[in-house]
Amino acid sequence: MLFMPEHSSVVELRNQGDDTTQCYFNLANALRLRYYYTLNQGDSEDTIMTDFKIDLIALQEVISQMPD
């Protein structure tokens, strides 16, 4: 994200139920990047080490809302 042009967009695949990990949001906000996310079912509560089942419908919806 550090080298992305200002006003670029970032999509985070978040772990459903994790309401404490905000590092990507905070970094995107500090760098003036548009931030989007989807909530996905992880196989662990440990967001850093989990494998996700990506909600493709939610991801497609988020992508469709992003500016070109």
All heavy atoms as TSV, in Angstrom:
chain	resi	resn	atom	element	x	y	z
A	1	MET	N	N	0.810	-1.187	0.000
A	1	MET	CA	C	0.000	0.000	0.000
A	1	MET	C	C	0.860	1.260	0.000
A	1	MET	O	O	0.421	2.286	-0.496
A	1	MET	CB	C	-0.938	0.005	1.197
A	1	MET	CG	C	-2.132	-0.908	1.054
A	1	MET	SD	S	-3.418	-0.602	2.275
A	1	MET	CE	C	-2.900	-1.653	3.592
A	2	LEU	N	N	2.051	1.156	0.538
A	2	LEU	CA	C	2.908	2.337	0.621
A	2	LEU	C	C	3.226	2.931	-0.742
A	2	LEU	O	O	3.437	4.130	-0.865
A	2	LEU	CB	C	4.210	1.994	1.342
A	2	LEU	CG	C	4.091	1.666	2.819
A	2	LEU	CD1	C	5.439	1.196	3.352
A	2	LEU	CD2	C	3.584	2.857	3.600
A	3	PHE	N	N	3.260	2.107	-1.771
A	3	PHE	CA	C	3.659	2.571	-3.089
A	3	PHE	C	C	2.487	2.735	-4.057
A	3	PHE	O	O	2.702	3.018	-5.233
A	3	PHE	CB	C	4.704	1.611	-3.666
A	3	PHE	CG	C	5.920	1.500	-2.783
A	3	PHE	CD1	C	6.130	0.368	-2.014
A	3	PHE	CD2	C	6.826	2.539	-2.692
A	3	PHE	CE1	C	7.244	0.271	-1.179
A	3	PHE	CE2	C	7.936	2.453	-1.867
A	3	PHE	CZ	C	8.136	1.315	-1.111
A	4	MET	N	N	1.276	2.578	-3.560
A	4	MET	CA	C	0.102	2.753	-4.422
A	4	MET	C	C	-0.159	4.238	-4.637
A	4	MET	O	O	0.085	5.047	-3.743
A	4	MET	CB	C	-1.126	2.099	-3.782
A	4	MET	CG	C	-1.043	0.599	-3.697
A	4	MET	SD	S	-2.414	-0.141	-2.774
A	4	MET	CE	C	-3.743	0.091	-3.938
A	5	PRO	N	N	-0.668	4.603	-5.805
A	5	PRO	CA	C	-1.018	6.013	-6.029
A	5	PRO	C	C	-2.114	6.457	-5.061
A	5	PRO	O	O	-2.974	5.657	-4.673
A	5	PRO	CB	C	-1.538	6.033	-7.468
A	5	PRO	CG	C	-1.031	4.790	-8.103
A	5	PRO	CD	C	-0.888	3.786	-6.997
A	6	GLU	N	N	-2.087	7.721	-4.670
A	6	GLU	CA	C	-3.111	8.279	-3.789
A	6	GLU	C	C	-4.487	8.061	-4.411
A	6	GLU	O	O	-4.655	8.153	-5.621
A	6	GLU	CB	C	-2.851	9.776	-3.600
A	6	GLU	CG	C	-3.677	10.393	-2.496
A	6	GLU	CD	C	-3.264	11.821	-2.215
A	6	GLU	OE1	O	-2.089	12.040	-1.894
A	6	GLU	OE2	O	-4.118	12.699	-2.334
A	7	HIS	N	N	-5.445	7.753	-3.588
A	7	HIS	CA	C	-6.840	7.503	-3.968
A	7	HIS	C	C	-7.036	6.161	-4.678
A	7	HIS	O	O	-8.063	5.944	-5.302
A	7	HIS	CB	C	-7.427	8.650	-4.805
A	7	HIS	CG	C	-7.363	9.966	-4.109
A	7	HIS	ND1	N	-8.054	10.223	-2.943
A	7	HIS	CD2	C	-6.676	11.081	-4.393
A	7	HIS	CE1	C	-7.802	11.454	-2.553
A	7	HIS	NE2	N	-6.959	12.000	-3.412
A	8	SER	N	N	-6.054	5.264	-4.600
A	8	SER	CA	C	-6.261	3.896	-5.084
A	8	SER	C	C	-7.217	3.187	-4.137
A	8	SER	O	O	-7.547	3.690	-3.071
A	8	SER	CB	C	-4.930	3.138	-5.126
A	8	SER	OG	O	-4.077	3.660	-6.093
A	9	SER	N	N	-7.640	2.002	-4.521
A	9	SER	CA	C	-8.565	1.226	-3.696
A	9	SER	C	C	-7.894	-0.027	-3.159
A	9	SER	O	O	-7.099	-0.664	-3.847
A	9	SER	CB	C	-9.787	0.813	-4.518
A	9	SER	OG	O	-10.502	1.937	-4.947
A	10	VAL	N	N	-8.244	-0.374	-1.927
A	10	VAL	CA	C	-7.741	-1.563	-1.247
A	10	VAL	C	C	-8.941	-2.412	-0.846
A	10	VAL	O	O	-9.934	-1.885	-0.338
A	10	VAL	CB	C	-6.954	-1.175	0.025
A	10	VAL	CG1	C	-6.543	-2.394	0.822
A	10	VAL	CG2	C	-5.760	-0.324	-0.329
A	11	VAL	N	N	-8.865	-3.718	-1.088
A	11	VAL	CA	C	-9.908	-4.646	-0.642
A	11	VAL	C	C	-9.274	-5.607	0.354
A	11	VAL	O	O	-8.283	-6.267	0.048
A	11	VAL	CB	C	-10.512	-5.447	-1.815
A	11	VAL	CG1	C	-11.536	-6.450	-1.298
A	11	VAL	CG2	C	-11.143	-4.518	-2.828
A	12	GLU	N	N	-9.855	-5.665	1.536
A	12	GLU	CA	C	-9.378	-6.602	2.560
A	12	GLU	C	C	-10.371	-7.742	2.696
A	12	GLU	O	O	-11.587	-7.525	2.745
A	12	GLU	CB	C	-9.230	-5.903	3.908
A	12	GLU	CG	C	-8.750	-6.838	4.993
A	12	GLU	CD	C	-8.598	-6.193	6.360
A	12	GLU	OE1	O	-8.972	-5.023	6.527
A	12	GLU	OE2	O	-8.106	-6.879	7.268
A	13	LEU	N	N	-9.866	-8.953	2.779
A	13	LEU	CA	C	-10.682	-10.132	3.057
A	13	LEU	C	C	-10.617	-10.356	4.566
A	13	LEU	O	O	-9.645	-10.895	5.075
A	13	LEU	CB	C	-10.157	-11.340	2.277
A	13	LEU	CG	C	-10.029	-11.136	0.770
A	13	LEU	CD1	C	-9.373	-12.345	0.122
A	13	LEU	CD2	C	-11.374	-10.845	0.144
A	14	ARG	N	N	-11.651	-9.919	5.261
A	14	ARG	CA	C	-11.662	-9.958	6.734
A	14	ARG	C	C	-12.243	-11.270	7.249
A	14	ARG	O	O	-13.087	-11.877	6.617
A	14	ARG	CB	C	-12.475	-8.793	7.288
A	14	ARG	CG	C	-11.821	-7.448	7.066
A	14	ARG	CD	C	-12.576	-6.335	7.767
A	14	ARG	NE	N	-12.718	-6.588	9.182
A	14	ARG	CZ	C	-11.878	-6.169	10.119
A	14	ARG	NH1	N	-10.815	-5.487	9.784
A	14	ARG	NH2	N	-12.087	-6.432	11.386
A	15	ASN	N	N	-11.794	-11.641	8.440
A	15	ASN	CA	C	-12.302	-12.818	9.125
A	15	ASN	C	C	-13.589	-12.445	9.848
A	15	ASN	O	O	-13.603	-11.514	10.655
A	15	ASN	CB	C	-11.259	-13.326	10.116
A	15	ASN	CG	C	-11.552	-14.707	10.621
A	15	ASN	OD1	O	-12.484	-15.368	10.203
A	15	ASN	ND2	N	-10.722	-15.174	11.540
A	16	GLN	N	N	-14.647	-13.148	9.544
A	16	GLN	CA	C	-15.929	-12.887	10.189
A	16	GLN	C	C	-15.782	-13.011	11.703
A	16	GLN	O	O	-15.197	-13.962	12.209
A	16	GLN	CB	C	-16.956	-13.894	9.675
A	16	GLN	CG	C	-18.372	-13.520	9.891
A	16	GLN	CD	C	-19.282	-14.443	9.097
A	16	GLN	OE1	O	-18.944	-15.596	8.830
A	16	GLN	NE2	N	-20.428	-13.945	8.727
A	17	GLY	N	N	-16.259	-12.039	12.436
A	17	GLY	CA	C	-16.173	-12.066	13.890
A	17	GLY	C	C	-14.954	-11.358	14.448
A	17	GLY	O	O	-14.860	-11.143	15.650
A	18	ASP	N	N	-14.006	-10.990	13.610
A	18	ASP	CA	C	-12.817	-10.259	14.082
A	18	ASP	C	C	-13.124	-8.763	14.041
A	18	ASP	O	O	-13.135	-8.157	12.982
A	18	ASP	CB	C	-11.603	-10.569	13.213
A	18	ASP	CG	C	-10.350	-9.817	13.653
A	18	ASP	OD1	O	-10.397	-9.127	14.689
A	18	ASP	OD2	O	-9.330	-9.927	12.959
A	19	ASP	N	N	-13.378	-8.217	15.201
A	19	ASP	CA	C	-13.681	-6.782	15.258
A	19	ASP	C	C	-12.548	-5.995	15.914
A	19	ASP	O	O	-12.723	-4.846	16.287
A	19	ASP	CB	C	-15.000	-6.531	15.981
A	19	ASP	CG	C	-15.014	-7.091	17.397
A	19	ASP	OD1	O	-14.039	-7.735	17.805
A	19	ASP	OD2	O	-16.018	-6.872	18.101
A	20	THR	N	N	-11.372	-6.620	16.037
A	20	THR	CA	C	-10.253	-5.921	16.676
A	20	THR	C	C	-9.112	-5.605	15.718
A	20	THR	O	O	-8.397	-4.633	15.925
A	20	THR	CB	C	-9.686	-6.751	17.847
A	20	THR	OG1	O	-9.284	-8.028	17.367
A	20	THR	CG2	C	-10.722	-6.912	18.940
A	21	THR	N	N	-8.937	-6.412	14.673
A	21	THR	CA	C	-7.824	-6.185	13.744
A	21	THR	C	C	-8.207	-5.086	12.762
A	21	THR	O	O	-9.060	-5.283	11.912
A	21	THR	CB	C	-7.477	-7.475	12.987
A	21	THR	OG1	O	-7.218	-8.495	13.935
A	21	THR	CG2	C	-6.255	-7.281	12.111
A	22	GLN	N	N	-7.582	-3.935	12.899
A	22	GLN	CA	C	-7.905	-2.784	12.061
A	22	GLN	C	C	-6.689	-2.254	11.303
A	22	GLN	O	O	-6.718	-1.154	10.779
A	22	GLN	CB	C	-8.479	-1.654	12.933
A	22	GLN	CG	C	-9.702	-2.022	13.731
A	22	GLN	CD	C	-10.907	-2.297	12.863
A	22	GLN	OE1	O	-11.063	-1.718	11.794
A	22	GLN	NE2	N	-11.758	-3.189	13.304
A	23	CYS	N	N	-5.615	-3.033	11.232
A	23	CYS	CA	C	-4.357	-2.511	10.684
A	23	CYS	C	C	-4.488	-2.082	9.225
A	23	CYS	O	O	-3.970	-1.035	8.836
A	23	CYS	CB	C	-3.217	-3.499	10.873
A	23	CYS	SG	S	-3.454	-5.079	10.075
A	24	TYR	N	N	-5.165	-2.858	8.392
A	24	TYR	CA	C	-5.266	-2.499	6.979
A	24	TYR	C	C	-6.156	-1.274	6.783
A	24	TYR	O	O	-5.865	-0.415	5.953
A	24	TYR	CB	C	-5.749	-3.685	6.142
A	24	TYR	CG	C	-4.740	-4.802	6.118
A	24	TYR	CD1	C	-4.962	-5.979	6.811
A	24	TYR	CD2	C	-3.542	-4.660	5.432
A	24	TYR	CE1	C	-4.024	-6.993	6.814
A	24	TYR	CE2	C	-2.596	-5.665	5.423
A	24	TYR	CZ	C	-2.850	-6.830	6.118
A	24	TYR	OH	O	-1.906	-7.826	6.121
A	25	PHE	N	N	-7.225	-1.192	7.548
A	25	PHE	CA	C	-8.072	0.001	7.488
A	25	PHE	C	C	-7.280	1.233	7.907
A	25	PHE	O	O	-7.319	2.266	7.235
A	25	PHE	CB	C	-9.304	-0.148	8.381
A	25	PHE	CG	C	-10.035	1.151	8.567
A	25	PHE	CD1	C	-10.837	1.657	7.560
A	25	PHE	CD2	C	-9.891	1.879	9.739
A	25	PHE	CE1	C	-11.491	2.874	7.720
A	25	PHE	CE2	C	-10.534	3.094	9.907
A	25	PHE	CZ	C	-11.345	3.585	8.891
A	26	ASN	N	N	-6.559	1.118	9.019
A	26	ASN	CA	C	-5.787	2.266	9.515
A	26	ASN	C	C	-4.713	2.696	8.525
A	26	ASN	O	O	-4.519	3.901	8.295
A	26	ASN	CB	C	-5.154	1.941	10.869
A	26	ASN	CG	C	-6.179	1.806	11.965
A	26	ASN	OD1	O	-7.264	2.364	11.890
A	26	ASN	ND2	N	-5.846	1.046	12.991
A	27	LEU	N	N	-4.015	1.747	7.914
A	27	LEU	CA	C	-2.977	2.080	6.949
A	27	LEU	C	C	-3.584	2.717	5.697
A	27	LEU	O	O	-3.085	3.731	5.204
A	27	LEU	CB	C	-2.173	0.832	6.579
A	27	LEU	CG	C	-0.993	1.045	5.631
A	27	LEU	CD1	C	0.000	2.064	6.177
A	27	LEU	CD2	C	-0.297	-0.287	5.359
A	28	ALA	N	N	-4.664	2.145	5.197
A	28	ALA	CA	C	-5.324	2.712	4.019
A	28	ALA	C	C	-5.805	4.131	4.307
A	28	ALA	O	O	-5.641	5.034	3.484
A	28	ALA	CB	C	-6.498	1.834	3.589
A	29	ASN	N	N	-6.363	4.341	5.461
A	29	ASN	CA	C	-6.848	5.664	5.851
A	29	ASN	C	C	-5.699	6.662	5.939
A	29	ASN	O	O	-5.798	7.785	5.428
A	29	ASN	CB	C	-7.593	5.575	7.181
A	29	ASN	CG	C	-8.299	6.842	7.530
A	29	ASN	OD1	O	-9.009	7.406	6.705
A	29	ASN	ND2	N	-8.115	7.301	8.757
A	30	ALA	N	N	-4.599	6.286	6.546
A	30	ALA	CA	C	-3.448	7.176	6.685
A	30	ALA	C	C	-2.840	7.532	5.331
A	30	ALA	O	O	-2.314	8.634	5.155
A	30	ALA	CB	C	-2.390	6.529	7.581
A	31	LEU	N	N	-2.937	6.598	4.372
A	31	LEU	CA	C	-2.357	6.821	3.057
A	31	LEU	C	C	-3.362	7.382	2.044
A	31	LEU	O	O	-3.057	7.509	0.864
A	31	LEU	CB	C	-1.780	5.503	2.521
A	31	LEU	CG	C	-0.618	4.932	3.321
A	31	LEU	CD1	C	-0.271	3.536	2.838
A	31	LEU	CD2	C	0.589	5.853	3.241
A	32	ARG	N	N	-4.560	7.688	2.511
A	32	ARG	CA	C	-5.628	8.240	1.669
A	32	ARG	C	C	-6.036	7.292	0.548
A	32	ARG	O	O	-6.251	7.692	-0.592
A	32	ARG	CB	C	-5.230	9.589	1.087
A	32	ARG	CG	C	-4.994	10.641	2.112
A	32	ARG	CD	C	-4.484	11.878	1.455
A	32	ARG	NE	N	-4.903	13.046	2.197
A	32	ARG	CZ	C	-4.553	14.263	1.863
A	32	ARG	NH1	N	-3.795	14.472	0.796
A	32	ARG	NH2	N	-4.950	15.279	2.576
A	33	LEU	N	N	-6.119	6.024	0.887
A	33	LEU	CA	C	-6.558	5.009	-0.059
A	33	LEU	C	C	-8.003	4.643	0.255
A	33	LEU	O	O	-8.406	4.619	1.423
A	33	LEU	CB	C	-5.678	3.763	0.036
A	33	LEU	CG	C	-4.191	3.980	-0.205
A	33	LEU	CD1	C	-3.417	2.696	0.068
A	33	LEU	CD2	C	-3.937	4.476	-1.615
A	34	ARG	N	N	-8.763	4.372	-0.772
A	34	ARG	CA	C	-10.140	3.913	-0.563
A	34	ARG	C	C	-10.076	2.494	-0.003
A	34	ARG	O	O	-9.352	1.649	-0.521
A	34	ARG	CB	C	-10.906	3.921	-1.878
A	34	ARG	CG	C	-11.124	5.299	-2.438
A	34	ARG	CD	C	-11.932	5.198	-3.739
A	34	ARG	NE	N	-11.962	6.477	-4.402
A	34	ARG	CZ	C	-11.187	6.812	-5.445
A	34	ARG	NH1	N	-10.334	5.941	-5.944
A	34	ARG	NH2	N	-11.277	7.998	-5.986
A	35	TYR	N	N	-10.849	2.242	1.032
A	35	TYR	CA	C	-10.797	0.947	1.723
A	35	TYR	C	C	-12.144	0.253	1.611
A	35	TYR	O	O	-13.189	0.840	1.885
A	35	TYR	CB	C	-10.454	1.165	3.202
A	35	TYR	CG	C	-10.526	-0.081	4.036
A	35	TYR	CD1	C	-9.472	-0.980	4.069
A	35	TYR	CD2	C	-11.657	-0.373	4.781
A	35	TYR	CE1	C	-9.526	-2.128	4.833
A	35	TYR	CE2	C	-11.727	-1.525	5.547
A	35	TYR	CZ	C	-10.664	-2.393	5.572
A	35	TYR	OH	O	-10.725	-3.544	6.320
A	36	TYR	N	N	-12.109	-1.006	1.199
A	36	TYR	CA	C	-13.287	-1.860	1.123
A	36	TYR	C	C	-12.936	-3.189	1.775
A	36	TYR	O	O	-11.769	-3.551	1.865
A	36	TYR	CB	C	-13.681	-2.117	-0.339
A	36	TYR	CG	C	-13.995	-0.872	-1.110
A	36	TYR	CD1	C	-12.978	-0.150	-1.741
A	36	TYR	CD2	C	-15.301	-0.410	-1.215
A	36	TYR	CE1	C	-13.266	0.997	-2.458
A	36	TYR	CE2	C	-15.589	0.747	-1.932
A	36	TYR	CZ	C	-14.567	1.442	-2.547
A	36	TYR	OH	O	-14.851	2.578	-3.249
A	37	TYR	N	N	-13.958	-3.903	2.206
A	37	TYR	CA	C	-13.690	-5.218	2.793
A	37	TYR	C	C	-14.881	-6.138	2.586
A	37	TYR	O	O	-15.997	-5.686	2.317
A	37	TYR	CB	C	-13.369	-5.107	4.287
A	37	TYR	CG	C	-14.545	-4.709	5.137
A	37	TYR	CD1	C	-15.329	-5.670	5.763
A	37	TYR	CD2	C	-14.885	-3.373	5.320
A	37	TYR	CE1	C	-16.420	-5.315	6.546
A	37	TYR	CE2	C	-15.961	-3.002	6.098
A	37	TYR	CZ	C	-16.728	-3.974	6.706
A	37	TYR	OH	O	-17.805	-3.621	7.471
A	38	THR	N	N	-14.615	-7.431	2.713
A	38	THR	CA	C	-15.670	-8.434	2.783
A	38	THR	C	C	-15.424	-9.259	4.040
A	38	THR	O	O	-14.290	-9.406	4.490
A	38	THR	CB	C	-15.678	-9.369	1.554
A	38	THR	OG1	O	-14.467	-10.109	1.505
A	38	THR	CG2	C	-15.884	-8.596	0.269
A	39	LEU	N	N	-16.495	-9.779	4.591
A	39	LEU	CA	C	-16.396	-10.687	5.742
A	39	LEU	C	C	-16.461	-12.110	5.219
A	39	LEU	O	O	-17.324	-12.447	4.406
A	39	LEU	CB	C	-17.532	-10.434	6.720
A	39	LEU	CG	C	-17.496	-9.086	7.424
A	39	LEU	CD1	C	-18.746	-8.888	8.284
A	39	LEU	CD2	C	-16.240	-8.956	8.263
A	40	ASN	N	N	-15.539	-12.931	5.683
A	40	ASN	CA	C	-15.420	-14.299	5.191
A	40	ASN	C	C	-15.259	-15.256	6.355
A	40	ASN	O	O	-14.696	-14.898	7.388
A	40	ASN	CB	C	-14.209	-14.413	4.253
A	40	ASN	CG	C	-14.316	-13.437	3.110
A	40	ASN	OD1	O	-14.974	-13.710	2.132
A	40	ASN	ND2	N	-13.697	-12.270	3.235
A	41	GLN	N	N	-15.728	-16.474	6.174
A	41	GLN	CA	C	-15.636	-17.495	7.213
A	41	GLN	C	C	-14.225	-18.050	7.256
A	41	GLN	O	O	-13.751	-18.616	6.275
A	41	GLN	CB	C	-16.642	-18.615	6.949
A	41	GLN	CG	C	-16.699	-19.651	8.036
A	41	GLN	CD	C	-17.190	-19.070	9.352
A	41	GLN	OE1	O	-18.170	-18.340	9.381
A	41	GLN	NE2	N	-16.511	-19.391	10.424
A	42	GLY	N	N	-13.557	-17.883	8.391
A	42	GLY	CA	C	-12.227	-18.455	8.581
A	42	GLY	C	C	-12.319	-19.769	9.332
A	42	GLY	O	O	-13.297	-20.026	10.029
A	43	ASP	N	N	-11.288	-20.584	9.225
A	43	ASP	CA	C	-11.285	-21.857	9.949
A	43	ASP	C	C	-10.677	-21.716	11.337
A	43	ASP	O	O	-10.492	-22.684	12.052
A	43	ASP	CB	C	-10.568	-22.948	9.146
A	43	ASP	CG	C	-9.091	-22.662	8.913
A	43	ASP	OD1	O	-8.588	-21.617	9.376
A	43	ASP	OD2	O	-8.436	-23.486	8.242
A	44	SER	N	N	-10.363	-20.454	11.719
A	44	SER	CA	C	-9.760	-20.176	13.016
A	44	SER	C	C	-10.114	-18.748	13.417
A	44	SER	O	O	-10.371	-17.899	12.572
A	44	SER	CB	C	-8.243	-20.326	12.913
A	44	SER	OG	O	-7.591	-19.786	14.032
A	45	GLU	N	N	-10.118	-18.482	14.701
A	45	GLU	CA	C	-10.318	-17.114	15.170
A	45	GLU	C	C	-9.055	-16.279	14.995
A	45	GLU	O	O	-9.115	-15.056	15.036
A	45	GLU	CB	C	-10.756	-17.109	16.632
A	45	GLU	CG	C	-12.162	-17.629	16.828
A	45	GLU	CD	C	-12.622	-17.522	18.261
A	45	GLU	OE1	O	-12.030	-16.751	19.043
A	45	GLU	OE2	O	-13.591	-18.220	18.607
A	46	ASP	N	N	-7.924	-16.922	14.813
A	46	ASP	CA	C	-6.656	-16.236	14.609
A	46	ASP	C	C	-6.616	-15.728	13.168
A	46	ASP	O	O	-6.279	-16.459	12.243
A	46	ASP	CB	C	-5.481	-17.176	14.882
A	46	ASP	CG	C	-4.129	-16.522	14.685
A	46	ASP	OD1	O	-4.069	-15.318	14.338
A	46	ASP	OD2	O	-3.115	-17.213	14.884
A	47	THR	N	N	-6.952	-14.475	12.980
A	47	THR	CA	C	-7.079	-13.897	11.642
A	47	THR	C	C	-5.801	-14.008	10.836
A	47	THR	O	O	-5.837	-14.212	9.623
A	47	THR	CB	C	-7.511	-12.420	11.755
A	47	THR	OG1	O	-8.833	-12.398	12.319
A	47	THR	CG2	C	-7.542	-11.731	10.423
A	48	ILE	N	N	-4.657	-13.899	11.478
A	48	ILE	CA	C	-3.386	-13.937	10.767
A	48	ILE	C	C	-3.116	-15.320	10.174
A	48	ILE	O	O	-2.549	-15.438	9.094
A	48	ILE	CB	C	-2.225	-13.528	11.709
A	48	ILE	CG1	C	-2.472	-12.137	12.300
A	48	ILE	CG2	C	-0.886	-13.591	10.997
A	48	ILE	CD1	C	-2.601	-11.031	11.281
A	49	MET	N	N	-3.539	-16.366	10.850
A	49	MET	CA	C	-3.190	-17.727	10.432
A	49	MET	C	C	-4.377	-18.533	9.904
A	49	MET	O	O	-4.270	-19.736	9.724
A	49	MET	CB	C	-2.571	-18.477	11.619
A	49	MET	CG	C	-1.287	-17.853	12.126
A	49	MET	SD	S	-0.003	-17.675	10.871
A	49	MET	CE	C	0.396	-19.375	10.554
A	50	THR	N	N	-5.490	-17.902	9.636
A	50	THR	CA	C	-6.672	-18.652	9.205
A	50	THR	C	C	-6.724	-18.829	7.689
A	50	THR	O	O	-6.116	-18.064	6.942
A	50	THR	CB	C	-7.966	-17.960	9.688
A	50	THR	OG1	O	-9.054	-18.856	9.552
A	50	THR	CG2	C	-8.249	-16.695	8.918
A	51	ASP	N	N	-7.413	-19.848	7.269
A	51	ASP	CA	C	-7.759	-20.029	5.861
A	51	ASP	C	C	-9.222	-19.625	5.716
A	51	ASP	O	O	-10.066	-19.986	6.537
A	51	ASP	CB	C	-7.592	-21.485	5.427
A	51	ASP	CG	C	-6.130	-21.901	5.325
A	51	ASP	OD1	O	-5.307	-21.056	4.923
A	51	ASP	OD2	O	-5.823	-23.057	5.657
A	52	PHE	N	N	-9.514	-18.862	4.669
A	52	PHE	CA	C	-10.860	-18.343	4.461
A	52	PHE	C	C	-11.617	-19.141	3.413
A	52	PHE	O	O	-11.035	-19.651	2.459
A	52	PHE	CB	C	-10.809	-16.900	3.941
A	52	PHE	CG	C	-10.314	-15.895	4.913
A	52	PHE	CD1	C	-9.158	-15.189	4.656
A	52	PHE	CD2	C	-11.003	-15.624	6.068
A	52	PHE	CE1	C	-8.692	-14.243	5.534
A	52	PHE	CE2	C	-10.546	-14.683	6.962
A	52	PHE	CZ	C	-9.391	-13.982	6.695
A	53	LYS	N	N	-12.922	-19.174	3.574
A	53	LYS	CA	C	-13.847	-19.522	2.503
A	53	LYS	C	C	-14.373	-18.180	2.022
A	53	LYS	O	O	-15.123	-17.511	2.729
A	53	LYS	CB	C	-14.988	-20.395	3.020
A	53	LYS	CG	C	-14.558	-21.780	3.412
A	53	LYS	CD	C	-15.741	-22.598	3.852
A	53	LYS	CE	C	-15.281	-23.971	4.296
A	53	LYS	NZ	N	-16.394	-24.768	4.812
A	54	ILE	N	N	-13.940	-17.771	0.840
A	54	ILE	CA	C	-14.272	-16.451	0.335
A	54	ILE	C	C	-15.720	-16.414	-0.132
A	54	ILE	O	O	-16.159	-17.271	-0.902
A	54	ILE	CB	C	-13.331	-16.049	-0.830
A	54	ILE	CG1	C	-11.875	-16.143	-0.400
A	54	ILE	CG2	C	-13.668	-14.660	-1.358
A	54	ILE	CD1	C	-11.507	-15.278	0.773
A	55	ASP	N	N	-16.447	-15.408	0.331
A	55	ASP	CA	C	-17.818	-15.165	-0.107
A	55	ASP	C	C	-17.738	-14.436	-1.445
A	55	ASP	O	O	-17.562	-13.217	-1.495
A	55	ASP	CB	C	-18.554	-14.326	0.937
A	55	ASP	CG	C	-20.010	-14.083	0.587
A	55	ASP	OD1	O	-20.392	-14.239	-0.597
A	55	ASP	OD2	O	-20.766	-13.709	1.502
A	56	LEU	N	N	-17.823	-15.187	-2.533
A	56	LEU	CA	C	-17.632	-14.615	-3.868
A	56	LEU	C	C	-18.715	-13.610	-4.238
A	56	LEU	O	O	-18.445	-12.639	-4.944
A	56	LEU	CB	C	-17.553	-15.727	-4.913
A	56	LEU	CG	C	-16.340	-16.644	-4.793
A	56	LEU	CD1	C	-16.404	-17.738	-5.852
A	56	LEU	CD2	C	-15.054	-15.863	-4.911
A	57	ILE	N	N	-19.919	-13.809	-3.753
A	57	ILE	CA	C	-20.994	-12.856	-4.046
A	57	ILE	C	C	-20.704	-11.526	-3.374
A	57	ILE	O	O	-20.822	-10.464	-3.988
A	57	ILE	CB	C	-22.361	-13.423	-3.608
A	57	ILE	CG1	C	-22.692	-14.643	-4.473
A	57	ILE	CG2	C	-23.452	-12.367	-3.706
A	57	ILE	CD1	C	-23.887	-15.429	-4.000
A	58	ALA	N	N	-20.285	-11.557	-2.115
A	58	ALA	CA	C	-19.941	-10.319	-1.403
A	58	ALA	C	C	-18.742	-9.642	-2.053
A	58	ALA	O	O	-18.721	-8.406	-2.190
A	58	ALA	CB	C	-19.657	-10.621	0.067
A	59	LEU	N	N	-17.749	-10.419	-2.465
A	59	LEU	CA	C	-16.574	-9.848	-3.115
A	59	LEU	C	C	-16.958	-9.190	-4.441
A	59	LEU	O	O	-16.525	-8.078	-4.735
A	59	LEU	CB	C	-15.510	-10.925	-3.343
A	59	LEU	CG	C	-14.226	-10.463	-4.016
A	59	LEU	CD1	C	-13.539	-9.360	-3.223
A	59	LEU	CD2	C	-13.286	-11.643	-4.219
A	60	GLN	N	N	-17.790	-9.850	-5.210
A	60	GLN	CA	C	-18.238	-9.277	-6.481
A	60	GLN	C	C	-19.019	-7.981	-6.252
A	60	GLN	O	O	-18.848	-7.011	-6.982
A	60	GLN	CB	C	-19.103	-10.289	-7.221
A	60	GLN	CG	C	-19.510	-9.852	-8.615
A	60	GLN	CD	C	-20.251	-10.947	-9.346
A	60	GLN	OE1	O	-20.940	-11.771	-8.739
A	60	GLN	NE2	N	-20.128	-10.949	-10.664
A	61	GLU	N	N	-19.842	-7.950	-5.211
A	61	GLU	CA	C	-20.602	-6.739	-4.887
A	61	GLU	C	C	-19.681	-5.587	-4.511
A	61	GLU	O	O	-19.866	-4.457	-4.955
A	61	GLU	CB	C	-21.582	-7.039	-3.748
A	61	GLU	CG	C	-22.490	-5.883	-3.429
A	61	GLU	CD	C	-23.501	-6.242	-2.354
A	61	GLU	OE1	O	-24.119	-7.315	-2.459
A	61	GLU	OE2	O	-23.639	-5.447	-1.409
A	62	VAL	N	N	-18.671	-5.860	-3.703
A	62	VAL	CA	C	-17.715	-4.823	-3.307
A	62	VAL	C	C	-16.960	-4.302	-4.525
A	62	VAL	O	O	-16.819	-3.093	-4.702
A	62	VAL	CB	C	-16.742	-5.369	-2.238
A	62	VAL	CG1	C	-15.534	-4.460	-2.086
A	62	VAL	CG2	C	-17.447	-5.509	-0.907
A	63	ILE	N	N	-16.497	-5.196	-5.371
A	63	ILE	CA	C	-15.760	-4.783	-6.564
A	63	ILE	C	C	-16.628	-3.932	-7.472
A	63	ILE	O	O	-16.167	-2.949	-8.053
A	63	ILE	CB	C	-15.188	-6.016	-7.299
A	63	ILE	CG1	C	-14.058	-6.638	-6.451
A	63	ILE	CG2	C	-14.670	-5.640	-8.683
A	63	ILE	CD1	C	-13.567	-7.971	-6.953
A	64	SER	N	N	-17.907	-4.273	-7.568
A	64	SER	CA	C	-18.793	-3.497	-8.435
A	64	SER	C	C	-19.046	-2.091	-7.890
A	64	SER	O	O	-19.402	-1.192	-8.653
A	64	SER	CB	C	-20.121	-4.226	-8.635
A	64	SER	OG	O	-20.894	-4.197	-7.458
A	65	GLN	N	N	-18.840	-1.878	-6.601
A	65	GLN	CA	C	-19.027	-0.561	-5.990
A	65	GLN	C	C	-17.775	0.314	-6.081
A	65	GLN	O	O	-17.847	1.525	-5.856
A	65	GLN	CB	C	-19.405	-0.706	-4.517
A	65	GLN	CG	C	-20.730	-1.354	-4.298
A	65	GLN	CD	C	-21.009	-1.618	-2.821
A	65	GLN	OE1	O	-20.255	-1.169	-1.953
A	65	GLN	NE2	N	-22.054	-2.339	-2.539
A	66	MET	N	N	-16.656	-0.287	-6.441
A	66	MET	CA	C	-15.406	0.455	-6.498
A	66	MET	C	C	-15.359	1.318	-7.757
A	66	MET	O	O	-15.817	0.887	-8.815
A	66	MET	CB	C	-14.225	-0.514	-6.469
A	66	MET	CG	C	-14.107	-1.281	-5.187
A	66	MET	SD	S	-12.916	-2.633	-5.253
A	66	MET	CE	C	-11.411	-1.747	-5.550
A	67	PRO	N	N	-14.792	2.525	-7.639
A	67	PRO	CA	C	-14.672	3.364	-8.839
A	67	PRO	C	C	-13.653	2.782	-9.807
A	67	PRO	O	O	-12.747	2.057	-9.402
A	67	PRO	CB	C	-14.198	4.707	-8.284
A	67	PRO	CG	C	-13.594	4.399	-6.964
A	67	PRO	CD	C	-14.268	3.149	-6.456
A	68	ASP	N	N	-13.818	3.083	-11.074
A	68	ASP	CA	C	-12.879	2.592	-12.095
A	68	ASP	C	C	-11.544	3.268	-11.996
A	68	ASP	O	O	-11.326	4.323	-11.600
A	68	ASP	CB	C	-13.440	2.820	-13.503
A	68	ASP	CG	C	-14.656	1.934	-13.736
A	68	ASP	OD1	O	-14.725	0.860	-13.143
A	68	ASP	OD2	O	-15.520	2.338	-14.527
